[in-house]
Amino acid sequence: MENKFTFRQFWELSEIYTAPLNLFLILMGVSIAMDQFDWGISLDLFLYGLILIIFHVTANIFNHYMDYKNASDQHYREVTNVIGREKLSLKFVRNLYLICLFIAFLLGVWLVLRTNIIVGILGLIGFYIGLFYSYGKHPLNSLPIAEVLTGTTSGFFIPVIGFYLAIDGKIEVTPFMIFEVFILCLPLSMMMFNNLLANNTSDLEEDVKNGRKTLVYYLGKKTAVSVLLIVFAISYLLLPIFVFLGIAPWPILILFLFLPKSIQGLKIYQQKQDKATTFPIVLKTMSLVMIGYPLLYFIGSLIHQL
C-alpha cells in the first residue's frame, strides 16, 4: 500500500453506508413478531445486528478484492475498482476482510451458543452466499441466478432470523409462520432483486468484458428494464392485498403517497441505464420501500398493541 489507508477509502471499499439497510430488514422480522405474537427486544437482536453490519462490510471488501483479481479488463482494474484506483495493497485488503470475517464469525458462534442451531444454519447459508457471491471460477455475481438468490437471501433470511430471535422461544415457530414471514417479506426481496438487476443492467458492457454473464446478459437491457418495472409494480400491489387479508397493518399503505415520485424517477431510468446518473435513482426508489415498509409496519404494530 503506497499511501496511508484513509476513512474515505474504507468508506468506498466496504460500502458501509449501505449497511444500515440490514437493520431495517431486522426491524421487519421484529415487527411481524410484534404484530402477531409475543416479542421482546433482547441482547440477541442487538448482537445479530452487529454481526450483520460487520459481515456486510466483510462481504463488500471481499467482493472488491475478488472482482479486482478476476477482472480481465485493464480499465476496470485501474480505474473502476477502488483497489486499483486507490493503489491499495492486495495483501492489506485481504487481511482486512479476513479480520472482519473472523470477528463476524466469533460473534456468530456466540449468538448460536445463546440461541440454537437453527440460527446457526441460517447464518451459515447467509455467510456462504455473501462470500461466494464473488469467489471462485464461476462466482454467483457472474451467473444469471445472482439477482434471485441474493435478493431472497437478504430480503427473507435476514428478517426471518430477526423474527425468530424476537419470538425468543415464547412460542413454537411453525413452518406456516415462516411461510407467512416469507410472503410478507416479498416486497423487500423484490426491491433487493431490482437493485441488483439495475446494477447489472448499468454494468452490462463492463461485465461482458470481464466474463460475467448475469441475468441481464441473457435478457438484454430492454427486457431487463421491463422486468424491473413489473417487479416494482407487483411489490406495490402486494401491499393492499396484505392489508385486506389482515396480515399487515394499514400504515404500510402510506407508501403509496410516494409512488408518483418513484414512477417519475423510474421513467428517467427507463430512458437511460447509466451507473453514475440513473442507477442512483433506482437505489433511492427501492430503498424507499426497503426502509419505509419495515418502518411503517413497525408503526402499525405499535398501533395494534394499543
C-alpha positions in Angstrom: 0.0 0.0 0.0 1.6 3.2 -1.2 -0.4 5.7 0.9 -1.9 5.6 4.3 -5.3 3.9 4.3 -7.9 6.6 4.8 -11.5 6.5 6.0 -12.7 7.6 2.6 -11.0 4.6 1.0 -12.6 2.3 3.7 -16.0 4.0 3.1 -15.8 3.1 -0.6 -14.1 -0.3 -0.2 -16.6 -1.5 2.5 -19.6 0.3 1.2 -20.5 0.7 4.9 -23.0 3.4 4.0 -25.4 0.7 2.8 -25.1 -1.4 6.0 -28.0 0.3 7.9 -30.4 -1.3 5.4 -29.8 -4.5 7.2 -31.2 -3.0 10.4 -34.4 -2.2 8.7 -34.6 -5.8 7.4 -34.2 -7.0 11.0 -36.9 -4.5 12.0 -39.2 -6.1 9.5 -38.9 -9.5 11.2 -39.3 -8.0 14.7 -42.3 -6.0 13.6 -44.1 -9.2 12.3 -43.4 -10.9 15.6 -44.6 -7.9 17.4 -47.8 -7.6 15.4 -48.8 -11.2 15.6 -47.1 -12.8 18.6 -45.4 -12.1 21.8 -42.0 -10.5 21.3 -39.1 -8.8 23.0 -36.0 -6.8 22.2 -33.1 -8.8 23.6 -29.3 -8.8 23.6 -29.5 -11.5 20.8 -31.2 -9.0 18.4 -28.5 -6.3 19.1 -25.8 -9.0 18.6 -27.4 -10.1 15.4 -27.5 -6.5 14.1 -23.8 -6.1 14.9 -22.9 -9.3 13.1 -24.8 -8.2 10.0 -23.1 -4.9 9.8 -19.6 -6.4 10.2 -20.4 -9.2 7.7 -21.8 -6.6 5.3 -18.5 -4.8 5.4 -16.6 -8.1 5.1 -18.6 -9.2 2.1 -18.2 -5.9 0.3 -14.4 -5.7 0.9 -14.1 -9.4 -0.3 -16.2 -8.7 -3.4 -14.0 -5.7 -4.4 -11.0 -7.9 -3.8 -12.2 -10.8 -5.9 -13.6 -8.6 -8.7 -10.1 -6.9 -8.9 -8.3 -10.3 -9.1 -10.7 -11.8 -11.6 -11.0 -8.8 -13.8 -9.6 -9.2 -17.3 -10.4 -5.6 -18.4 -7.5 -3.4 -17.5 -9.6 -0.2 -17.4 -11.8 -1.9 -14.7 -8.8 -2.9 -12.7 -7.0 0.5 -12.8 -10.0 3.0 -12.9 -13.3 1.4 -11.9 -12.3 -0.8 -9.0 -11.4 1.1 -5.8 -8.4 -1.2 -5.1 -6.6 -0.3 -8.4 -7.8 3.3 -8.5 -6.5 4.0 -5.0 -3.5 1.7 -5.4 -4.3 -0.3 -2.3 -2.2 -3.3 -1.4 -3.9 -6.6 -2.2 -2.4 -8.2 0.9 -3.7 -5.4 3.1 -7.2 -5.7 1.6 -7.1 -9.5 2.1 -6.0 -9.2 5.7 -8.7 -6.5 6.3 -11.6 -8.7 5.2 -10.1 -11.8 7.0 -10.0 -9.8 10.3 -13.6 -8.6 9.7 -14.7 -12.1 8.8 -13.1 -13.6 11.9 -14.8 -11.1 14.2 -18.2 -11.7 12.5 -17.7 -15.5 12.8 -16.8 -15.3 16.5 -19.9 -13.1 17.2 -21.9 -15.6 15.2 -20.7 -18.5 17.2 -21.6 -16.6 20.4 -25.1 -15.9 19.1 -25.6 -19.6 18.2 -24.5 -20.6 21.7 -27.0 -18.2 23.1 -29.8 -19.5 20.9 -29.8 -22.7 18.9 -28.5 -24.5 15.8 -31.4 -23.2 13.6 -29.9 -19.7 13.8 -26.5 -21.2 13.0 -27.7 -23.0 9.9 -29.5 -19.9 8.5 -26.4 -17.8 9.4 -24.0 -20.2 7.6 -26.2 -20.1 4.4 -26.0 -16.3 4.5 -22.3 -16.4 5.1 -21.8 -18.8 2.2 -23.9 -16.7 -0.3 -22.3 -13.4 0.9 -18.7 -14.7 0.3 -19.3 -16.9 -2.7 -21.1 -14.0 -4.5 -17.7 -13.1 -5.9 -15.5 -16.1 -5.1 -14.4 -19.0 -7.4 -14.0 -19.6 -11.0 -17.7 -19.0 -11.6 -18.8 -16.7 -8.8 -22.5 -16.0 -8.1 -22.2 -12.5 -9.4 -21.3 -13.8 -12.9 -24.3 -16.2 -13.1 -28.0 -15.5 -14.0 -29.2 -16.7 -10.6 -27.4 -14.0 -8.6 -30.2 -11.5 -8.5 -32.9 -14.0 -7.3 -30.6 -15.8 -4.9 -29.1 -12.7 -3.3 -32.5 -10.9 -3.2 -34.1 -13.8 -1.5 -31.3 -14.3 1.0 -31.2 -10.6 2.0 -34.9 -9.9 1.8 -36.1 -13.1 3.6 -33.3 -14.7 5.6 -32.3 -11.6 7.5 -35.9 -10.8 8.6 -36.8 -14.4 9.4 -33.8 -14.7 11.8 -34.9 -11.3 13.3 -38.4 -12.8 13.7 -37.1 -15.9 15.2 -34.9 -14.0 17.7 -37.8 -11.7 18.6 -40.1 -14.6 19.4 -37.3 -15.7 21.8 -38.7 -19.1 22.5 -42.0 -17.8 23.8 -43.9 -19.9 21.3 -43.1 -22.7 18.9 -42.2 -21.5 15.4 -44.1 -23.5 12.8 -43.5 -23.8 9.0 -46.7 -21.8 8.4 -45.3 -18.9 10.4 -42.1 -19.0 8.4 -44.1 -19.1 5.2 -46.1 -16.1 6.3 -42.9 -14.2 7.0 -41.7 -15.1 3.6 -44.9 -13.8 1.9 -44.7 -10.5 3.9 -41.1 -10.0 3.0 -41.6 -10.4 -0.7 -41.6 -6.7 -1.3 -38.2 -6.5 0.3 -36.8 -9.4 -1.7 -38.2 -7.8 -4.9 -36.5 -4.5 -4.1 -33.2 -6.2 -3.5 -33.7 -8.1 -6.8 -34.3 -4.9 -8.6 -31.3 -3.2 -7.1 -29.0 -6.0 -8.4 -30.8 -6.1 -11.7 -30.4 -2.3 -12.2 -26.8 -2.6 -11.2 -26.1 -5.3 -13.7 -28.1 -3.6 -16.4 -25.9 -0.5 -16.0 -22.7 -2.6 -15.9 -23.6 -4.9 -18.8 -20.8 -3.9 -21.2 -18.2 -3.9 -18.4 -19.5 -7.3 -17.1 -19.2 -8.8 -20.6 -15.6 -7.7 -20.9 -14.8 -9.4 -17.5 -16.6 -12.6 -18.4 -19.7 -12.2 -16.2 -22.9 -13.5 -17.8 -25.6 -12.2 -15.4 -29.3 -12.4 -15.9 -29.2 -9.1 -17.9 -26.8 -10.8 -20.4 -29.4 -13.3 -21.3 -32.4 -10.9 -21.1 -30.9 -7.9 -22.8 -31.2 -4.4 -21.4 -34.7 -3.6 -22.7 -36.2 -6.8 -21.3 -34.3 -6.3 -18.0 -35.7 -2.8 -17.6 -39.2 -4.2 -18.3 -38.7 -6.9 -15.7 -37.6 -4.3 -13.1 -40.7 -2.2 -13.7 -43.0 -5.3 -13.5 -41.4 -6.5 -10.3 -41.7 -3.0 -8.8 -45.4 -2.8 -9.7 -46.1 -6.3 -8.2 -44.3 -5.3 -4.9 -46.7 -2.3 -4.6 -49.8 -4.3 -5.5 -49.0 -6.8 -2.7 -49.3 -4.0 0.0 -53.1 -3.6 -0.2 -53.6 -7.3 -0.5 -51.7 -7.8 2.7 -53.8 -5.3 4.5 -57.0 -6.8 3.0 -56.0 -10.2 4.2 -55.4 -8.8 7.7 -51.7 -10.0 7.8 -50.2 -6.5 7.7 -51.2 -3.2 9.4 -52.8 -0.4 7.4 -50.0 2.2 7.8 -47.9 0.4 5.1 -50.3 1.9 2.6 -48.8 5.3 3.3 -46.0 4.2 0.9 -48.5 4.9 -2.0 -48.1 8.6 -1.2 -44.5 8.3 -2.6 -45.5 6.3 -5.6 -45.9 9.2 -8.1 -42.3 10.4 -7.4 -41.0 6.9 -7.7 -42.7 6.4 -11.1 -41.2 9.6 -12.3 -37.7 8.5 -11.3 -38.1 5.1 -12.9 -39.2 6.7 -16.2 -35.9 8.5 -16.2 -34.1 5.2 -15.6 -36.2 3.6 -18.4 -34.8 6.0 -20.9 -31.2 5.6 -19.9 -29.4 3.0 -17.8 -26.2 4.6 -16.5 -24.3 3.7 -13.4 -23.4 7.3 -12.5 -26.6 9.2 -13.3 -29.7 7.0 -13.3 -28.7 3.9 -11.3 -28.7 6.0 -8.0 -32.4 6.9 -8.8 -33.3 3.2 -8.8 -31.4 2.8 -5.5 -33.3 5.6 -3.9 -36.6 4.3 -5.2 -36.1 0.8 -4.0 -34.5 2.0 -0.7 -37.7 4.0 0.0 -39.6 0.7 0.2 -36.8 -1.2 1.9 -36.8 1.5 4.7 -40.4 2.7 4.6 -42.1 -0.7 4.5 -40.5 -2.1 7.7 -40.8 1.3 9.5 -44.5 1.7 8.7 -45.1 -2.0 9.5 -43.4 -1.3 12.9 -45.6 1.7 13.5 -48.7 -0.3 12.6 -47.6 -3.0 15.0 -47.3 -0.4 17.8 -50.8 0.9 17.0 -52.1 -2.7 17.1 -50.6 -3.1 20.6 -52.6 -0.1 21.9 
